[in-house]
């Protein structure tokens, strides 16, 4: 960031007005302790709420090119959804597609969740939670979302149910390559 010829590089400072100040607090904790302090997640009122928005932290880490921190933020979502037996809301999937770069690991995880819900859940509760209108709106707002969704649908094995993305290893959605070591081991 600071080695470029841009103003940030010449002045040796950067401003992040769009980022949540709590991100810096969690970022400094990660630098000092090598892990995120516990992000208390409340699952009350049909919505998971955190002390910090993990999407803000993920976006912040992406700006600073910190894949390990991005992976930790993604793990926060994945592990919370797995433990609480919940899935992200359509609005979060839309926000992820708005705030992260194309083909980001977090987009991949959210799209896998959306696909799994779409194929596996037919209950009225899910239809009320994931309305057709909300899904259509998210897909119309983010051109990569329907493409990712359709590619995932086409890559799925016919006749076999999709795997619950919450049950997959965390590293399946991390920034590192398939054959590269994972900084977040064990799962």
N, C-alpha and C positions, 0 to 999 in steps of 0.2 A: 504494500500500500504506500509506504513512504519512500520507496526506491524509484518511483516513477517521476516523470517530468511534470506531472500535474501539480496544481497548487498544494494539495495535501502533501505531496512529496517534497516540494520546495520549502514549505513552511514547517514541516515536521509535526503537523497536528491535523486532527480530523474531528468533524462534528457529526453526531448521529442524532439529529433532532427527532427523527421518526421512531427511534428505538425507546423502549420502556426503560427508564433508569434502573429498574430492578435487574435488568439484564447484566448491567455492569457489576452489580453486587454478586449475582450468581457466577458471572464470568471470573471475578477475582477469587471467589471461593474455589472455583474449579482450578485456577492457576495455582493457588496455595496448597490445596488438598488433593488435587487430581481426581476429584469426583464432585458431583453436584450434591449440595446439602439436600436433605429430604424435601421434596416438593409435596407438601400435604395436599392430597386430592380428596375433595368432598364429592360424594356421588349423590348428594341429596337433590331433591327436586328435578329428577330426570336429567340432570346435567352434571357433567364432571367439571369441577372448578378447582384450579390450582392457585397456589400462592403467586406463581408466575405463569404467564402464558408460555407454554413450551414452544409454540409457533414463533413468538417474538424472539425467544432464545435461539431457536434454529435459524431464523432469518439473520439475526445478529452474527451468529457463528459463521454462516455462509458468507456474509460480507467480509469477515476477517479471515476467510479461508481456513477454518478450523474444523476439519472433518471429524475429529474425535468428539468435539463438543456437539456437533450436529448429530452424531450417532447417539450421544447421551440423551439429547432432547427427544429424538425419535424413540429411544428405548422407554422414555417416560410415558409417552403416549401408548406405545404397544403394551407395556407391562401393566399400566393402569387399566386399559380396556380388557386385558386378559383376566386380571384379578377381579374386576367388577362385573365381568361377563356383559360388557357393553360394547358399543361401536360408536364411532364418531358421528356427529350430526352432519347433514348435508351442508349446512352453513360452514362447518369447519373444513370439509373437503373443498368447498369453493374458496375459502380463505387461503388454504394451502396452495391451491393452484394460482391464486392471485399474488401471493407473497414469496413464492419460491421459484427458482429457475426451472425452465423446462427440463423434464426427465430427472428431477431431483429424487433422491431416495424417499423422502417424505411423501412426495406425490405418488410414488409407486405404492407405498404402504396404504395410503388413503384410497387409491383406486382399487387395490386388492380388497380392501374392506367393503367398498361400495359394490364391487362385483359379487362378493360373497353374500352380502345382504340381498342383492337383487336376485340371485339364483336360489339361495337356500331358505330365505325367510318369506313366508306367505301369510303370516298372521296379520290380523287387523291392526294390532299394536304397531308392528313395523310399518305397515302401510300408512298409518297416521303419523308415525315418526319420520318416515322417508316418503313424503308425498310425491306423486308423479310430477306435480307442478314444481316442487322444489328441485327435484332432480333435473327436470327440463330447463329450469332457470339456470342452474349451475352449469349445465352443459352448454347452454347458449352463451353464457358469459366467458367461458374459458375453452377456446377451440381445441386445446390439447386434451382436455378431459374426455370428450367423447371418442377421440382417436385412441387414447390410452385404454379406455374402457372396451372399445371394439377390438383392439389388438389383443387384449387380455382374453376376451371372449373367444376370439378365433384361435388362440394358442391353447385353450383348454381342451382336455381330452373328452370327446363326446361319450356320454354314457357314464361318466364318472363325476361324482360331486367335487366341486372345487375344495381346496384345503382352506380351512379357516386361517387367515393371515395372522391371527393372534397366536396360533399354535406353532407357527413356523419359527425357526431360530431367528433371533434378533439380527444376526449378521446377514440374513437374506435381504435386509433392507438398508444396510449400511453403505457408506460412501466408498469403502475399499472394494477392490475387484474380487472376483469369485475365488481366485487362488492366492490372494494376498492375506497376510496375517491380520487378525482382527484385534484391535486395541481394547475391545470391550469384553473379551472372553473372561470368564465363562458367561453364558447367557443369563 
